[in-house]
Amino acid sequence: MEVTAPLPAHAGPQLRSLLADPLLHELGHGLGGPYHVLLPELFDSNAAAFRRAFTDAGVDGRVYYAKKANKAAVYVERAAVAGLGVDVASHGELREALASGVRGEDLVVTGPAKADELLRVAVLQGALVAVDALDELDRLLALATEVERRARVLLRRLPPEQPGSRFGLDADEMAAALHRCASDASVDVEGFSFHLSGYDIRQRADLAGELVRLCLRARESGLRADRISVGGGFAVDYVGEDDWRQFNKSLRPEHFHADKTFSGFYPYHSPVAGADGLRALLASTPVGEDTTLAGLVRAAGITLLVEPGRALLDRAGFTVFRVRGVKERDGYAILTVDGSSLSLSEQWFESEFLPDPVLVPAERQDIADAGPYPASVGAATCLESDMLTWRKIPFPVRPAVGDLLVYANTAGYQMDSNESPFHDLPLPPKVVVDRPADRFRWRLDRRHF
Ligand SMILES: *Cc1c(COP(=O)(O)O)cnc(C)c1O
């Protein structure tokens, strides 16, 4: 039977050594089910790479970790220690960030139609608020007057190239917002923001150019306007270019359990990813300008904010399931694991988390047989559609009960954004693993659910 091309996930040295370490099987035994591993050292190095991109370009920049990408405490704790800002979009996220030691003034509060209590605490904490709508601005100004504090504000721009977006202010609304703020002493317009879906660097450069011009114009009405936020959306490179090309070229329905088809997949390969995306953005010349974005913000005395979520979590976590059953089908197997696809959120967007899970065999003798052994991966639930992987993964050895399946690079949105205790299955605990010397050590995350 013809099988799908393999799509191995990039694995750094830390994951590679862990795959060869007895710790993963021990944790499976000790925790008695699927679990997530969090690697905070990778978060630290991703953050450092973003900061270096600013320094190398001579740009005054600030990195805000977009907290919604993962519910764990450890990443926010690392953000606090490293002096990063945090992007929060709910009262719960704000509370978590403050409790982890992030200063109020290092928060940016985003999200639509923020509740009064959230706006009020944001003002009292001196947090930056990205205002998404005119009615929200009115509520914020009233609250700021009431608590006798100045609201620190970014006005969020609706992206002209994504006119269907439900976020941000269009050109007329922006003019109205500026007019209101210019005559109100309770607000400090520190600048403008946007967040684009997709990963297009040119779109981001062009819109950042517009925000720089907005700052210059706003200053003429006496507003401060000395910072812009270009949001998140720095790509992550999950799989290699050749593997990705080969996979797409050879794709057929029969490569998936039940001949399942999908309308599209997330771009798992990205030639320019993470902090390199920021470097490329700073080096781009926005439309209508004749200098790079770095040059423009430098000349205008503007601080550039970024809010990466997924990219700060690149390779900073993975998810481990145990194989509970192996059912033979015509030319492939269906593995059943001890968790559910709620722990791989891409499955809930009519799509599939494609990077191949790594099979870590339990100790046994018969693993030298010649593969590939194609297998799909089903959940320990009673739903036909609860599949962790519809694709018939070409495993190099025959999977068996007790083996581990390790889905790499799941910290950014995959592992926990859709989890629920469906079927009364416990939520997979989160295990923080680091390696201070020559041995791995572990502990549970402060928020291990
Ligand atoms: C989701 C979000 C981010 C983070 O996006 P990533 O793609 O994870 O980098 C940043 N800013 C805002 C306003 C967001 O809504």
The ligand as an ORCA input file, in Angstrom:
! r2SCAN-3c Opt
* xyz 0 1
  C      -3.487     36.408     19.291
  C      -2.860     37.742     19.347
  C      -1.466     37.859     19.368
  C      -0.534     36.683     19.243
  O      -0.568     36.098     17.967
  P       0.487     34.962     17.571
  O       0.066     34.547     16.201
  O       0.382     33.877     18.561
  O       1.838     35.575     17.567
  C      -0.933     39.127     19.502
  N      -1.707     40.228     19.588
  C      -3.063     40.150     19.545
  C      -3.865     41.394     19.637
  C      -3.688     38.903     19.423
  O      -5.016     38.828     19.383
*
